[in-house]
Amino acid sequence: MFQPLIRFGKRTIVLIPGLVLTYVAVKDIYPVIERRVPDFIAVFVTYVLTAYLLIPASIRLFRILIKPKHIPLYSTTPDGFACDPVNIGLVGTRDEIIAAMTAAGWYVADRRTWRNVVKMGVAIFLRIPYPTAPFSNLYLLGRKQDIGFELPVELSPNHRHHVRFWALTYTVDQRYVDHLYFWQQKYHSETPDRILWVGAASQDIGIRFIRHNAQITHMIHPDTNAERTLIVDGLHKAGVITKQHTIKAGSPYKLRNRVLGGYMIADGDLIICDTKSYSLQPNS
């Protein structure tokens, strides 16, 4: 009975700082900029300062004061909002994970630098290929992903399959020790050098605005189960999987995405695949 009221209260608390900062930006920041540059530049600069600096800073301050509590069934944004569900796991060394995904046709994503972000923006605008386009950072176990892979759908990075992986070896944040233990209990590696990498797989299907700060980001296809199946089937087809099993991490659930109008569904299962063990050959 009270859950809808609680959700409404939480969303209102998040919305208020954004409205206040938007008012400040229009009333105080825009007039200062507008006196120095043309109107369209002033609007753009005000938007960038508000959406990418002021609002994120206020929300992150809020998250420092009020810690998010969630079971490790999904990753979170830097602001602490629920994001891509954790739905797949690969067992192996880092090199074996890369070799397996590459054999299945996937590309290792570039690091998220300003240069690569600009390159991705140009590729989206001009609809030209960028198969290793960078990801935004999502967090699990108190840290961003250790590695990411993507599979282009069209010429533009607007549409792509992608998956982020976190190695279950450590956590820099003691608040997430229980989360690390949760996943380690779900799977015991037979050898110390071959570890479990938990992943969050999803598909980008377009560009939308983020509801709480008006930033531009990718829209995610709601069916994350289908995305997991795509990866697992591709790995089997490439012949790089030795065995597979499914664990029940939680009950089926639906996540309200941070993107306007977006949501994601997950069945609560984690499909774990053991990659083939091999020795790296030196480059010739």
N, C-alpha and C positions, 0 to 999 in steps of 0.2 A: 504493500500500500504506500509506504513512504519512499520506496526506491525512485519513482519518477520525480518526486519533490527533491530528493537528494541530488539526483543527476542534474535537475534544473538549477539547483543552487550552485553546484560546482561549475557548470557552464557559465552561469552569470558572473561568478567570481573571476573566471578567466576572461570574460568579455569586457568587464568594466575597465581594467587597465588599458586595453586596446582602444576603447572609445575615448578615454581621457587623453591618451597620447595622440590619437588622431586629431582631437580637438586642439591640443597644444600645437601640433604640427601645422594645422591650417591657420590657426590664429596668430602664432608667434614665429614659427620657423619659415613658413612660405613667404610672408611679406619681406623678411630680411633677404632671402635669396632672390625674390622676384625683382627687387630694386637693382640687382647687379647683373642679371642674365635675362634672356628672353623667357616668356611665359612657359612655353612647353618644356624648356630645360628646368625651370624652377619647379614645375609640377613633378617631373621625373626625379629630380634630386630629393625633393621632399618625400616622395613615395619611397625611394630607396632608404633614406635615413629612418623613416618611420617603420617600414616593413622589415628591414634587415638589420636594424640597430636598436632602435628604442623599444619596440614591442618585444623582440626576443630577449633583450636584456632584462626587461621587467618580469617576463615569465620565468626566466632562469633564476632570478632573485627569489621569486615566489617558490620555485622548486627547491631552492636551498633551504628556505625556512620551513617548508612543508614537504617532507620526503614522500615520493610516490611509493606505494606498496602494491606489488603485483606478483603473482606467481610467474615463473619463467616460461610462460607459454607463448610470449610474443616479445618482440624487440620494442624499443621506445625511441622517439626522436630525441635530439639534444635537449628539448624543452620538457621531456618526460611524458609526452603523449604516446598512447598505445599505437603501435604500428605493425609491421609485417609479422604474421604468426610464425613461430618456430615449427617447422613441419618436416624437416629432413635431416639426416645425419650421415656423414661419411667417415669411415675409419681408414686411417693411413697416415703416413708422414705428409708434410706439406708438399713435397715434390710428387708424391704419389697421387694426392688429391688434384694437383694441377695437371698431371699427366692424364688422369682419368677423365676430367672434365674437358680437356683439350681434345682427347680422342673422340669424345662425344660431340665435338663441334663448337664448344663454348670458348669464349675469350676471357682472359684475365682483365678485369677492369683497371683502368689507369688510376693513379692516385688523384685525389680531389685537390687540385691546385687551381689558382685563379686562371692560369694559362689554359688548363684543360677544360675548365668550366666555360671559358669564353669560346674555346674551340667547339665544345658541345653545342653552345648556343648558336654559333654560326652554322653548324651542321643541321640543327633542327630548322633554322630559318630557311636555309638553302636546300634542304632535303637531300643532303649528301651523306654517304656512309661514314660512320665513326664506330666501328664494332667494339672498340675498347673504351667507350665513353665512361667517364667517372660516375660514381654513385654519390648520393648524399649519405652522410654517416648516420647509421642507426646503432643503438646501444643495447648490449646484453652483458650481464655479469660486470657492469660498471665500466665497460670499455666499448669502443667502436669495433666494427667488424675487422677481422684479421685479414680477410681476403674476399674478393667478390668476383663473380663470373656473370657473363651476359651472352645472350644469343639474339642477334638482331632479327626483327620481324619484317621491317621495311627498310628503305634507304635511310630514313631519318631515325635518330635515336629516340624520337618521340614514342616509338613502339618497340619494345624489346622484352624478352624474358630475362630475368636476373635472379641471382641468389647470393646472399651474404653468408659467410661462415665465420664462426667463432671457435677457436681451439679451446678445448676443455682442459687446460693445463694450470691456469692460475686466474686470480682476480685481484686487481689492484685496490679494490674497494671492499673493505671488510663487511660492509652491509650485504654483500652478495655471496658470502661464503656458503650460506645455506642453499642458494640457487645453484652454485657450482656443485655442491654435494648432491643435490637433487638429480642433476643430469648424470653425474658419475655413478650414482647408484643404479641408474637405468641401464647402464652399459659398462661392463668391465672389459678393458682391453687385455688381450692375451699377451701382448708384448709391450714394454714401456715406450718404445719409440713410435709405435703405431697408436695414435690417439683418436678420440672421437671429436669430430668437428660438427657442431650443430648449426643448421642453416635455416634461413628464412627465405623462402622462394616466393616470388610474385611476378606479375607481368605489368609493365607500363603500357597503357593504352591511350595516352594523350596528355595534354597539359591543362592544369586547372589551378585555381587559387586555394591556398591554405586558409581554412576558416578563421583561425585565431590571429593571424598576422598579415594576411593578404599577400604573402609571398607566392611566387610562381613555382610549381613543382609538378611532378608526374601524377597522373591519375592511375590507380591500381585496379586491375580486374578483380572483381569480388571473389572469384573462385580460386582460392589459393591451393585447394586440394588438387585441382587439375594441373596446376603449375608443378607441384611436387611429382605427379605422375609423369609429366613430360620429361623431367630430369631423370627419374629412375628408369623409364623405358629407354631413353637415349643411352644411358650408361650400359644397360643390358645389351642393347643392340651393338654397341661398340665393343662388347666383350671384355669390359674392364672391371666387372663385379664378380666376386667369388661367392658371396652369399648375401642374403637379405632377410631381415625380419622386422616386424612392426611392434612397437610398444605403445601402450595407451598412456599418454602423458596427462590427459585431462578429458573432460566431456566436450562435445561439440559446442562451438560458440560463435558469436558474431561480433565483430569489432566495428565501431564507428570510426571511419577513417578521418584523419585530420583535413583531408581535402573536401571541399564543399560537395555534398551529395554523394560522397564515397563511403563504402563499407567493405568489409572482408569477412568471409566465412571460413571456418576451419573445423575439421572433424576431431581435433584433439589428438590425432595419431602422429607418431614420429616414425617414419620409415628409415631404417638404418641399413646402409650398404657397406660391405667391406670391399675396398678397392684391392686390385692386384698388387702384390708386393714385388718390387723389382729394384735393380740397381741402376742409377743414373749413368748414362754414357757421356763422356766428355765431348764437348763440341769439337768438330773437326776443323 
